[in-house]
Amino acid sequence: MKRGFDVFDHIKFTVLDVLRGVDSVAIHYKGITGTHAEEVLFFDKDGMVRESYVHYASPE
C-alpha cells in the first residue's frame, strides 16, 4: 500500500510559519488551492500526535 505523498507526489504546500506551544505545534501554510490554513497538532507524553485541528481561511 502506498502512503500519502507517494500517491500524491504532485501536491505542493508552502509553509508560512511554525509556532510552538507547551505540548503542541501550529503550522501555517498555503495549500494546493492557494488557501491559507493553520494545522494544530497536540502531542502526548510519548511525542505522538493525540489530537489535531485544521482551520481554513475563507475563500476570497
Sequence and secondary structure as in RCSB ss.txt:
>XXXX:A:sequence
MKRGFDVFDHIKFTVLDVLRGVDSVAIHYKGITGTHAEEVLFFDKDGMVRESYVHYASPE
>XXXX:A:secstr
   HHHH TT   EEEEEEE SSEEEEEEE TTS EEEEEEEE TTS EEEEEEEE    
